[in-house]
Amino acid sequence: AELKLWGGRFTGGTDPLMELYNASLPYDKKMYVADLEGTRVYTSALHKVGLLNDHELSEIHRGLKLVEAEWAEGKFVEKPGDEDIHTANERRLGELIGRDISGKVHTGRSRNDQVATDMRLYVREELAKIRAILVGLIKVFVSRAEKEMDILMPGYTHLQRAQPIRWSHWLSSHATYLANDLERLDQVIKRVNRSPLGAGALAGHPYGVDREYIADNLGFESVIGNSLTAVADRDFVVETLFWGSLVLNHLSKFSEDLIIYSTAEFGFIKLADAYSTGSSLMPQKKNPDSLELLRGKSGRVFGQLAGFMMSLKATPSTYNKDLQEDKEPLFDCLTTVSHSLSIATGVISTLSVDAAKMRAALTMDMLATDLADYLVRKGVPFRETHHISGEAVATSEKLGLSGIDQLTLEQYKQIDARFDADVVNVFNFETSVERRTATGGTAKSAVLAQLKNIASSLN
Ligand code: ARG
């Protein structure tokens, strides 16, 4: 049998299926850069406390670069016994610089603090990339909203026509969720960016290695202050999975709206060909697959969060192999979130809006609240005006009229004597929208203020 890193106390071989079952290299090799970088800084720290001499350190650093180049060029040869990225890199380093020297790199270190470090470095990198994509998506929402400010559409509650709003207000609403996601992401990154390295297997470092020096040189913001926690804390994985779940939840919600808006029955929007697909049977079909996938992926990522929480639950203190189950859900989540944000950016920036169809979907009964507000302005209590306006809707329906704007002043006066000729001013969608000037409302000034806020939160 090949020499195992931990083989000293073993005499029997490993069941071949156990070998496969235990191995994480197939998926953790994507962290090779983080692993080599961790070793580079860790060995500098060993040098600082006199555990490596100048020659040994420079040989190790030279070797680490060679190993990195092999991975980067796809030339790294994996060997049986390479259980994970840590064992694979150390094995190869030994072949390149000699085991007399490479045998010293792991002094005082354990794969427990090593893997926790690699994961944090890797997640930090990936979240930084995702952050940039998210910022781009928010900008697309904001710039569309600025450009298409004059388009009105029905706003819905319970998917029933409710009140007229600006299309920009809808866009701004979804940008608001995403801006919160951005703020939340920065908080998650802060907690990801803490250093476990130098915690050893669990109990701490026996050679007084300078953990602050290690943390600084790896770009960590701080050191995890308890070695038992340092090796076992996967809250940063849970938080990342939760963050991803919530982002996809947000993408799924506007995707659902847009799927509905893209039906022939609504016809509010059209997806670009780039984000639609056809049917293998029905030649006329153009399906919003991009949006359906955005909606569906939400379930996938939430499942990863729930699954990993279950793996983590009731694990005993410090490192247990259950923790290796953090990687596949996490990596899949990062890829899914990244791709989903990019697809969403493409979809939102290329869809076309049919302003006339949106406008045509506005109906006069959507101004029933405004009719009630009309009487409020004349001093009538809202509870009463709500009832009166309801009567106007009922009367116009009973008379088979197309809307409450078709009732004559006389008919209005019959419903309530406080109606005047100026009631006709109510029946204007722009007026209705422009009344909602209070913060967060759908008036142009209020939407512009929202967009300005969102834009100023991006950096
Ligand atoms: N591949 C392992 C993981 O991902 C590395 C840590 C192994 N540590 C150990 N004590 N067996 O969790």
Residues whose N, C-alpha, C, O or C-beta is under 5 A from the ligand:
A	BS01	LIG	S24 D84 R111 N112 V115 L323 Q324
